[in-house]
Amino acid sequence: MNDRRCPDRGATPAAAVPAARLPRAAEPDARRRHVGGPVPVLNDGFAISSQCTGTTARITVSGELDIATATHLHEHTSRQLAEPTELVVLDLTDVSFIDSSGLHVLLDAAAQDDSRLRIVPSPVCLRLFDITGVRDRLPLI
């Protein structure tokens, strides 16, 4: 039997990368509370967290998704898509800026497994998807 539930059967901590690799702003005293656990604030207000509920993993991103932060999103989405969950929701509704580095991560994630990935974009993200002509290549909801 293939168990498609989140591995821990509940919320996961928000840290996407080991604390030793986080920039100074993400040290424990700079963390803020978020549903699903503390969220490290990385660069320019960028934050990322994961929460697992049943068979769905939700990755929530806020702030600027650019060359300085795209690697964190790539690590996070790759890890979640490698898990046996039925659905991975990438919530970008609080993304205030996205550049080609962020777009590249989203296209890679869609190429990795677009049957389980769903992206909830912000207006800023939708504008970039339209300008670059990739809207139909992303599993948007």
N, C-alpha and C positions, 0 to 999 in steps of 0.2 A: 504494500500500500504506500502511495506517495503522499507524504504529509506536507501540505503546502502552507502550513501555518508558520508564523514568524518563529524563529528558533527559540527565543526566550519566552514566548507566549505572553509578552507584555511590552511595556515601554522600554526602550533602550536608552542608555546615556547619550548625550548629544555629541560628545567629543569625537570628531571625525579622524583626528590624527593624534598620535601620542603627545602628551603634554610637553615632552622635551622638544618637540618640533614646532610648537606653537610660538608665534611672536609674543613679545613681552606683554602686550595688551591682553592676551588670553590667559594670563596666570590667574589662579583661583580668586584673587581679590577683585579681578576685573570681570568676573562672570556675572551674568544676570540670570534670573530665574525664567524658565520657559516650560510650557507643558512638555513633559517628557524628560525633564532634567535641566541641569545648568547648560547654558549655551556659551561656548567660548566666542567672544567678540574678537575677530581677527583684525583685518585692516579696514579702516574707514567705515566702521559700523557693520561690516560683513559678518553674518552669523549663519551657522548651519546646524540643523539638528535632525534627528531621526526618531520616529516613534512607530512602534509595531503594535497593531491591534488585530487580533485574529489572523487572517490570511493577507493583510495589507500592511505594507511598509510605507510610511509617509516621510519624505525628506522635505524639510522646510528651509528655504533660503531667503535671507533678507540682506539688503544693502547692495553694494556694487559688485557685480560679477565680471571680473576683468582678468588681465594677465596675472595680477598678484594673488587672486583668489580662486581661479579656475581649477587649479590642481587639487584643492580641497574638495571641490564638488566632484571632480573626476574620481578621486579615491572613494568618496562616499557612495556615488551612484554605482560604481563597479562592484563595491562590496555588497550593496543591497541587491543588485541584479544577480549576483552569484548565489544568494540565498534562495531557498526553495519556496518563496512566497508566491501567491497567485498574482498579486498586483503591487507595483511600485509606483506611488504617486509622488511626483516631483512638484512641489508647491513653490512657484516663483512669484506669487502675487505681491510680495514685499520687496522684489528686486527693483531698485531705483535706476540702475544702469547696467548695461550688458554690452560687451565688445565682442570681437571676433573670437577671442579665446574662450569666452563663455559659450558662444554659439557652437564652437567646435566640440566642446564637451557634451553639449546636448545632442548634437548629431552623432557623436560616437556612442552615446548611451542608447539612442534610438537604433543604431546599427547593431548594437550588442544584443538587444532583445526588445523590439518595439511591440511585441504581442502582450507583454506584461507591464510596460512602461506607459504612464499617462502623465502629461505635463500640463499644469495649470499656470498659464502665463500671466504676467503683468502687462499693462498697456505698453510699457517701454519694450518689453520682450516682443510683443506682437508686432510692434512697429519695425523692429529689426528683422523679424522673420519675413515680413512683407517686403521690406526694402531689398533683402537678399534673395527673395524668391524661394525660401526653404519651408514655408509654412506647411506645404503638403507632405514634406518629408519627416515631420515631427508628429507624434501621437498626442495632439492637443485635445483638451477637454475644456 
